[in-house]
Amino acid sequence: GFGLWLLALAAPALAQTPVHWSLKVSPAGPVKPGATLTATATAAIDAGWHVYSLTQGPGGPRALEITLPKSPVFAPGGTPTSGDPIRAFDPNFNMETEYYEDAVAITIPVTVLKTAGGGPAKLAIDVSFQTCNERLCLPPATERLVVNVEVLGPRGKVQGAPEVQGAGSAGAGTEDRKSTRL
């Protein structure tokens, strides 16, 4: 009775994350095969929480990691970058850490393969991250962000993001050896 009701109430709260990701791409219009796009993954971070940086050193929290799943349309175009993180002692790990509060934007260069056919394509980017507040840390999570891109050229079939089960859940895509870590 009561225990099941309480568990049903708690389950949605456990599934929520204090980090809310979005993805946009520039240029927004159709792109030619061989062109380079700039994808921007943006995290809105709830008050009191933080996400560790791309350059967070080993021995503590999980560093932010960007991967591009293998695709017939897109390939990594360079190293992802972000603004300077806050550097401070973190009592959760008893060490100096690098993190972002409130928001962070990660710029991700992406190349449209010269062999890409024309038509709609889905650009997928996996963002792996860990988030903590001053008292606790959530387990590392991976979210797949997807945006539609129109590729110029002879029409082909819909291309792009591979199908993923459990996208947006902790650990999704972390064992995908066909991804390219950026």
Rosetta silent file (secondary structure, phi, psi, omega in degrees, C-alpha in Angstrom):
SEQUENCE: GFGLWLLALAAPALAQTPVHWSLKVSPAGPVKPGATLTATATAAIDAGWHVYSLTQGPGGPRALEITLPKSPVFAPGGTPTSGDPIRAFDPNFNMETEYYEDAVAITIPVTVLKTAGGGPAKLAIDVSFQTCNERLCLPPATERLVVNVEVLGPRGKVQGAPEVQGAGSAGAGTEDRKSTRL
SCORE:     score description
SCORE:     0.000 S_00000001
   1 L     0.000  -93.912 -171.286    0.000    0.000    0.000 S_00000001
   2 H   -62.082  -41.644 -179.183    1.712    3.077    1.369 S_00000001
   3 H   -60.129  -42.731  178.228    5.271    1.973    0.463 S_00000001
   4 H   -65.506  -39.015  179.298    4.348    1.422   -3.206 S_00000001
   5 H   -64.299  -42.645  179.344    2.605    4.794   -3.347 S_00000001
   6 H   -64.593  -41.906  178.296    5.673    6.482   -1.883 S_00000001
   7 H   -62.613  -41.130  179.222    7.955    4.664   -4.342 S_00000001
   8 H   -63.252  -35.013  177.824    5.739    5.743   -7.259 S_00000001
   9 H   -71.602  -38.081 -175.444    6.055    9.350   -6.089 S_00000001
  10 H   -75.824  -31.389 -174.746    9.835    9.141   -5.671 S_00000001
  11 H   -55.442  -48.001  179.630   10.603    7.457   -9.028 S_00000001
  12 H   -63.030  -34.369 -179.877    9.995   10.528  -11.237 S_00000001
  13 H   -66.445  -37.711 -179.997   12.123   12.679   -8.909 S_00000001
  14 H   -67.371  -29.736 -176.689   15.022   10.220   -9.159 S_00000001
  15 H   -80.912  -13.349 -176.754   14.860   10.290  -12.958 S_00000001
  16 L   -79.261  154.541  177.590   15.143   14.077  -13.176 S_00000001
  17 L  -125.462  144.666  177.831   18.396   15.861  -13.812 S_00000001
  18 L   -81.612    6.164  179.597   19.399   19.370  -12.768 S_00000001
  19 E  -118.923  128.212 -174.615   21.091   19.849  -16.159 S_00000001
  20 E  -120.393  110.387 -173.594   18.983   20.649  -19.240 S_00000001
  21 E   -94.805  147.749  170.211   20.780   20.264  -22.595 S_00000001
  22 E  -140.988  160.313 -177.985   19.953   21.748  -26.001 S_00000001
  23 E  -136.211  133.771  172.570   21.720   21.635  -29.372 S_00000001
  24 E  -134.533  162.383 -177.727   21.801   24.079  -32.258 S_00000001
  25 E  -132.390  145.939  178.711   23.853   24.214  -35.417 S_00000001
  26 E  -133.740  134.030    0.126   25.284   27.076  -37.486 S_00000001
  27 L   -68.932  152.865 -176.886   24.827   27.773  -40.338 S_00000001
  28 L   -79.271  -24.854 -176.706   21.150   26.964  -39.898 S_00000001
  29 L   -80.955 -175.378  179.208   20.400   26.633  -43.625 S_00000001
  30 L   -57.905  144.207 -178.722   21.288   23.839  -46.047 S_00000001
  31 E  -121.740  151.963  179.595   24.986   22.866  -46.067 S_00000001
  32 L   -88.623  148.255  170.356   27.206   21.402  -48.780 S_00000001
  33 L   -55.335  138.341 -177.314   29.085   18.110  -48.433 S_00000001
  34 L    93.873  -13.549 -178.824   32.616   18.943  -47.262 S_00000001
  35 L   -76.237  160.308  173.969   31.460   21.979  -45.266 S_00000001
  36 E  -108.195  132.307  176.254   32.189   22.526  -41.587 S_00000001
  37 E  -105.299  158.999  169.741   29.332   23.217  -39.176 S_00000001
  38 E  -114.147  112.505  174.041   29.491   24.614  -35.683 S_00000001
  39 E   -93.755  140.319  177.281   27.276   22.699  -33.276 S_00000001
  40 E  -124.291  114.405  174.915   26.660   24.319  -29.898 S_00000001
  41 E   -94.663  123.836 -177.381   25.557   22.162  -26.984 S_00000001
  42 E  -118.625  132.263  176.801   24.179   24.358  -24.209 S_00000001
  43 E  -110.206  126.227  167.984   23.475   23.271  -20.653 S_00000001
  44 E   -96.421  120.977 -172.833   21.101   25.199  -18.410 S_00000001
  45 E  -109.248  125.521 -179.138   22.141   24.180  -14.886 S_00000001
  46 L   -60.106  151.413  179.920   19.696   24.403  -11.986 S_00000001
  47 L   -55.164  136.003  177.423   20.629   26.689   -9.063 S_00000001
  48 L    89.729   -9.427 -178.525   23.000   25.081   -6.586 S_00000001
  49 L  -109.334  161.127  173.966   24.305   22.478   -9.063 S_00000001
  50 E  -146.742  158.393  179.360   27.410   22.412  -11.268 S_00000001
  51 E  -119.060  136.340 -178.262   28.819   20.393  -14.173 S_00000001
  52 E   -75.893  154.947 -169.614   32.506   19.531  -14.408 S_00000001
  53 L   -81.856  169.028  174.020   34.576   20.921  -17.304 S_00000001
  54 L   -62.129  -27.377 -174.646   36.019   19.398  -20.485 S_00000001
  55 L  -105.077   13.408  177.993   39.464   19.845  -18.918 S_00000001
  56 L   -59.031  128.156 -177.845   38.706   18.383  -15.462 S_00000001
  57 L   -72.851  168.514 -179.168   41.737   16.330  -14.433 S_00000001
  58 L   -73.810  166.830  175.428   41.688   12.656  -13.403 S_00000001
  59 L    91.725    4.494 -178.976   41.217   11.324   -9.887 S_00000001
  60 L  -144.051 -131.974 -179.154   37.948   13.085   -9.147 S_00000001
  61 L   -69.449  162.522  178.000   34.656   13.791  -10.884 S_00000001
  62 L   -72.688  127.103  176.499   33.956   12.728  -14.438 S_00000001
  63 L   -68.696  151.253  172.470   35.071   15.365  -16.928 S_00000001
  64 L   -60.738  135.972 -178.454   32.579   16.587  -19.509 S_00000001
  65 E  -137.206  134.479  179.752   33.027   14.501  -22.666 S_00000001
  66 E  -112.642  128.353  174.355   31.668   15.056  -26.174 S_00000001
  67 E  -130.279  149.602  178.889   31.388   12.176  -28.657 S_00000001
  68 E  -113.023  109.824  178.954   30.065   12.022  -32.187 S_00000001
  69 E   -58.352  146.898  178.907   28.406    8.679  -33.020 S_00000001
  70 L   -54.451  136.421 -173.482   29.605    7.101  -36.281 S_00000001
  71 L  -148.014  146.398  174.385   27.572    8.523  -39.151 S_00000001
  72 L   -77.507   -3.507 -173.825   27.484    8.333  -42.965 S_00000001
  73 L  -116.570  -38.224 -170.765   27.011   12.120  -42.997 S_00000001
  74 E  -121.873  149.961  175.635   29.022   13.744  -40.179 S_00000001
  75 E  -142.328  159.025  176.393   32.535   13.484  -38.712 S_00000001
  76 E   -58.628  140.075 -179.803   34.443   15.384  -36.030 S_00000001
  77 L  -113.445    4.913 -177.865   35.795   18.674  -37.358 S_00000001
  78 L   157.078 -170.134 -177.221   38.054   19.604  -34.441 S_00000001
  79 L   -90.299  131.033  175.941   38.271   19.793  -30.661 S_00000001
  80 L   -63.468  147.166  179.430   35.241   20.975  -28.653 S_00000001
  81 E  -134.477  158.607  175.657   35.794   24.166  -26.648 S_00000001
  82 E  -149.666  173.366  178.719   33.999   26.057  -23.899 S_00000001
  83 L   -68.135  172.478  179.841   34.523   29.129  -21.756 S_00000001
  84 L   -66.412  131.305  178.146   36.857   29.157  -18.763 S_00000001
  85 L   -79.309  165.704  169.468   35.540   27.048  -15.873 S_00000001
  86 E   -76.888  137.098  176.304   35.418   28.026  -12.219 S_00000001
  87 E  -114.631  121.591 -178.010   38.355   26.468  -10.348 S_00000001
  88 E  -159.067  159.958  175.851   37.725   25.690   -6.687 S_00000001
  89 E   -68.380  134.722 -179.443   38.181   23.098   -3.975 S_00000001
  90 E  -116.511  112.903 -178.712   35.353   20.529   -4.071 S_00000001
  91 L   -65.406  -21.634  177.800   34.568   18.811   -0.749 S_00000001
  92 L   -63.632  -31.334 -175.833   32.782   15.982   -2.605 S_00000001
  93 L  -118.294   -3.605  179.803   36.157   14.880   -4.049 S_00000001
  94 L    55.757   43.450 -179.565   38.540   16.531   -1.580 S_00000001
  95 E  -158.940  166.662  174.121   40.445   18.157   -4.455 S_00000001
  96 E   -71.039  130.628  179.717   40.598   21.187   -6.744 S_00000001
  97 E  -128.225  167.276  176.728   38.015   20.852   -9.535 S_00000001
  98 E  -121.152  127.199 -175.378   36.923   22.750  -12.651 S_00000001
  99 E  -152.895  170.508  176.834   33.213   23.301  -13.183 S_00000001
 100 E  -121.275  141.435  172.700   30.417   25.453  -14.566 S_00000001
 101 E  -115.922  157.357  176.115   27.422   26.898  -12.730 S_00000001
 102 L    69.177  -58.879 -178.230   24.176   28.276  -14.226 S_00000001
 103 E  -163.317  155.489  171.198   25.049   27.521  -17.875 S_00000001
 104 E  -148.451  141.385  175.440   27.771   26.382  -20.239 S_00000001
 105 E  -116.489  129.103  179.412   27.982   26.420  -24.037 S_00000001
 106 E  -111.936  123.482  179.375   30.266   23.931  -25.781 S_00000001
 107 E   -92.477  125.433 -173.706   31.319   24.702  -29.355 S_00000001
 108 E  -125.434  108.017  176.758   31.742   21.523  -31.424 S_00000001
 109 E   -71.896  132.876 -178.528   33.208   21.673  -34.954 S_00000001
 110 E  -132.718  134.146  177.708   31.538   19.094  -37.230 S_00000001
 111 E  -101.015  136.232  171.434   32.411   18.241  -40.843 S_00000001
 112 E   -85.429  120.969 -177.268   29.801   17.184  -43.385 S_00000001
 113 L   -60.064  143.033  179.619   31.418   14.256  -45.203 S_00000001
 114 L   -63.996  -22.080 -179.759   32.102   14.837  -48.902 S_00000001
 115 L   -88.555    0.553 -177.683   30.319   11.534  -49.609 S_00000001
 116 L   -65.688  134.506  174.309   27.098   12.652  -47.855 S_00000001
 117 L   -78.759  161.510  179.239   23.974   12.460  -50.014 S_00000001
 118 E   -75.476  158.821  177.142   21.571   15.349  -50.183 S_00000001
 119 E   119.854 -173.840 -178.677   18.471   15.614  -48.031 S_00000001
 120 E   -72.549  141.488  176.716   17.574   15.695  -44.377 S_00000001
 121 E  -139.795  152.808  178.097   20.106   14.279  -41.919 S_00000001
 122 E  -108.580  119.221  174.657   20.188   13.995  -38.144 S_00000001
 123 E   -89.408  121.110  178.102   23.332   15.181  -36.379 S_00000001
 124 E  -111.601  137.268  175.820   23.724   13.341  -33.059 S_00000001
 125 E  -133.782  128.723  177.137   26.131   14.377  -30.317 S_00000001
 126 E   -96.791  129.653  178.732   26.536   12.475  -27.049 S_00000001
 127 E  -114.772  116.210  176.215   27.319   14.562  -23.970 S_00000001
 128 E  -105.395  135.309 -173.304   28.649   12.663  -20.945 S_00000001
 129 E  -156.793  164.032  171.792   28.806   14.615  -17.706 S_00000001
 130 L  -128.414  140.863 -179.370   28.647   14.530  -13.933 S_00000001
 131 E  -126.721  140.736 -179.269   26.731   17.016  -11.829 S_00000001
 132 E  -138.985  160.494  165.104   27.046   17.771   -8.129 S_00000001
 133 L  -118.856 -168.479 -175.147   25.856   20.248   -5.552 S_00000001
 134 L   -70.313  -15.546 -176.430   27.641   21.079   -2.293 S_00000001
 135 L  -107.311  -31.251 -172.683   26.241   17.939   -0.578 S_00000001
 136 L  -153.374  162.581  176.962   26.018   15.186   -3.195 S_00000001
 137 E  -120.918  141.683  172.651   26.823   14.037   -6.712 S_00000001
 138 L   -85.897  154.572  177.350   24.547   12.302   -9.175 S_00000001
 139 L   -59.927  150.171  175.604   25.956    9.327  -11.115 S_00000001
 140 L   -53.798  146.294 -178.723   27.600   10.262  -14.429 S_00000001
 141 E  -134.023  157.258  174.004   25.059   10.495  -17.261 S_00000001
 142 E  -127.819  129.129  175.147   25.102   10.578  -21.054 S_00000001
 143 E  -118.831  136.087  174.852   22.516   12.424  -23.115 S_00000001
 144 E   -93.552  120.484  177.205   22.179   12.169  -26.891 S_00000001
 145 E  -102.757  135.897 -176.661   21.400   15.539  -28.451 S_00000001
 146 E  -132.360  137.241  175.597   19.999   15.512  -31.996 S_00000001
 147 E  -136.528  145.045  178.422   19.406   18.314  -34.489 S_00000001
 148 E   -83.275  137.882  178.350   18.158   18.162  -38.079 S_00000001
 149 E  -132.244  134.266  176.480   20.487   19.386  -40.831 S_00000001
 150 E   -94.959  122.133 -179.746   19.620   19.757  -44.519 S_00000001
 151 E  -102.330  130.443  178.433   22.454   18.608  -46.793 S_00000001
 152 L   -76.176  150.913  177.046   22.612   19.971  -50.360 S_00000001
 153 L   129.765 -176.964  179.551   23.110   17.582  -53.249 S_00000001
 154 L   -58.010  136.414 -177.040   21.353   14.670  -54.931 S_00000001
 155 E   -62.958  136.069  174.844   18.543   13.394  -52.729 S_00000001
 156 L  -126.017 -171.306  175.865   19.323   10.296  -50.711 S_00000001
 157 L   -75.314  166.215  177.239   17.544    8.430  -47.974 S_00000001
 158 L   -62.002  131.071 -173.943   17.207   10.005  -44.524 S_00000001
 159 E  -124.804  166.323  168.990   20.643    9.770  -42.950 S_00000001
 160 E   125.946 -126.943 -166.967   22.334   10.440  -39.692 S_00000001
 161 L   -58.888  129.951  174.730   21.788    9.464  -36.109 S_00000001
 162 L   -69.461  155.948  177.301   21.826    5.774  -35.300 S_00000001
 163 L   -70.039  139.209  179.687   18.903    4.393  -33.327 S_00000001
 164 L  -133.103  132.661  173.554   19.565    4.311  -29.594 S_00000001
 165 L   -91.880  137.392  177.807   17.594    2.588  -26.899 S_00000001
 166 L    74.171   24.969  178.942   17.409    4.434  -23.614 S_00000001
 167 L   -58.251  138.743  179.037   18.731    7.728  -24.982 S_00000001
 168 L    91.677   -7.963  179.014   18.960   10.326  -22.271 S_00000001
 169 L   -94.671  160.054 -179.225   19.456    7.777  -19.485 S_00000001
 170 L   -58.770  130.226  175.774   22.620    7.405  -17.461 S_00000001
 171 L    87.626   -7.712 -177.998   25.196    5.404  -19.351 S_00000001
 172 L   -61.384  128.986  175.107   23.426    5.424  -22.723 S_00000001
 173 L    80.915   -2.239 -175.694   25.932    5.181  -25.517 S_00000001
 174 L   -73.071  -19.726  179.917   28.958    4.883  -23.245 S_00000001
 175 L   -99.138    6.675 -176.668   29.843    1.443  -24.589 S_00000001
 176 L   -76.015  100.741 -178.410   29.421    2.463  -28.254 S_00000001
 177 L   -73.510   -7.677  179.674   32.830    1.766  -29.796 S_00000001
 178 L   -88.796    1.669  177.506   31.628    3.292  -33.047 S_00000001
 179 E   -85.996  155.063  175.516   31.613    6.755  -31.466 S_00000001
 180 E  -111.848  116.110  177.127   34.473    9.165  -31.885 S_00000001
 181 E   -72.310  133.770 -178.006   35.569   10.920  -28.701 S_00000001
 182 L  -102.383    0.000    0.000   36.285   14.555  -29.470 S_00000001
